[in-house]
Amino acid sequence: MKCRHCESNLTLTLIDLGTSPPSNAYLTETKLHEPEKWFPLRVLVCENCWLVQTEDFASANELFDSEYAYFSGYSSSWLEHSKNYVTQMISRFNLNKESHVVEIAANDGYLLQFVKAHDIPCTGIEPTTSTANAARQKGIDIVEDFFGVRLAEELVKKGKQADLTAANNVLAHVPDINDFVSGFSLLLKPDGVATFEFPHLMQLVNQNQFDTIYHEHFSYLSFIAVNRIFSANGLNIFDVEELPTHGGSLRIFAQRSDTGKRVVSERVDELLKIENNLQMNSASYYQGLQLKAEKVKNDLLEFLIKAKKQGKKVAAYGAAAKGNTLLNFAGIRHDLISFVVDKNPSKQGKFLPGSRIPIVDEEVLESVKPDYVIILPWNLKDEVIQQLNASGNLTNQYVIAIPDLTIL
C-alpha cells in the first residue's frame, strides 16, 4: 500500500486490531440471518510524511451509505461545544448577514442551526441521506455529496464561496486527503478562513485510545502531518488550539496560501516543537500501542467472565463506533454484555455490527437494573453518568475500559 498523501511505500505498522465489520453497519433483525462483511483493521505509518492511515479495504461509499446512523445532535455536550464555536467564530472573524458559512460533513445540522439562528447565510455538505434529511428539517440548505475539488468548483460557479468553512471530525474520514484539502483552497474567498477539528494522534497514542480506530477513519492525524498536507494543497495554517473533545482534539485555522494575510500564531510553532520533541516523526514513537491495546482487551474479558460467573448483569451504554472497535477486537458477544443503551432512535431495535448485541432505549435500564454499565463512549462518561442518574436509571457501578479498566 502507498501513502495517501505522498505515495511512499508503507511498511511500518502502528496496530493490528484483527478483522471487524464497519463500525456503523448496524444490523436490523432481518439482517441477523445474513452474513456480514468483515475487513482487516490494520493501521500503518508513513515514514516519509508521518501520516498514519488505515489499510485500504472498504470504500467511502460502502461506509457512508443511506443507512448511516450517526447523528451528532444527540449529544448535549457536543451541541454546547458547537454553539460556543459559532459564537467564537462570529466574534473573531466579524461574520454577519453578508457572510457565507459552509460546513463540510454537516450531519444533522447540529452546528449550522446555530449559524442560521444568527441570520448568517449557510450551506451544509453532507453525503449521507439520513443525516442530510434531518438537517433539511431544520431549514438548512444541504448539498448531498462528498466534498473535494470537483464539488468546490461547482459551488464557486454558483457563487457560494465561503467566508468561513467548518469541518469537524471529517478530515480523518476522507480517503483522498489531498483532493479534500485542495477543495478548501478553492472554496474559500481570498480572505476566508477554514477551521478543522479532529482527534489528535498524540492523544491516541499517549492515552491508549486505540478504540478510536475504525474503518470509517482513513487517517489519524498529527500536527506535523497535517501541516505538511495543508502546505502541499494550497492552505497555510495560521493558528491551532488544543481541545478536550473526543479525548483530546486539535482545532486548526487555515487560510489560502496565495491570498491569506493573517499572521501565523506562536502556537503553531509551539505545537510542532512538542510533537518533534516526542519524536512523532520517528518510528520509535509508534511502537508499543499493540501491547497496551491487548492488555485492555484481556482485562475487559477477565472482568466480564468473572461477572458472569458471579451471576452479575452487565449492560453497556452508547452504541458508538469506538465501542464496536473495542468489542470486536476483544471478541465480546451477547453472552457477556446483555444489551447496549443508546438515545438515538435510529439505532434502537438494531444490533451492533459484529458482536450483534441488541440496542435498546434507556427505559430498559429501569426494568433490568444491571449490576454494571460499561460506558463505551468514554469521552462522554461525565455526561452519560449525569444523564442516567438524573433520569433515575441508577446502576450499582459504571465501568470504563479505556485507557485502563476502571470501575467508577
Secondary structure, DSSP 4 states (H G I P E B T S, - for coil): -B-TTT-PBP-EEEEEEEEE--TT-PBPTGGGGSPPP-EEEEEEE-TTT--EEEPS-S-HHHHS-TT----GGG-HHHHHHHHHHHHHHHHHHT--TT--EEEES-TTSTTHHHHHHTT--EEEE---HHHHHHHHTTT--EE-S--SHHHHHHHHHTT--EEEEEEES-GGG-S-HHHHHHHHHHHEEEEEEEEEEEEBHHHHHHTT-GGG--TT--EEB-HHHHHHHHHHTTEEEEEEEEE-GGGSEEEEEEEETTT--PPPPHHHHHHHHHHHHTTTTSGGGGSSHHHHHHHHHHHHHHHHHHHHHTT--EEEE---HHHHHHHHHHT--TTT---EE-S-TTTTTSB-TTT-PBEE-THHHHHH--SEEEESSGGGHHHHHHHHHHHT---SEEEE-SSS-EE-
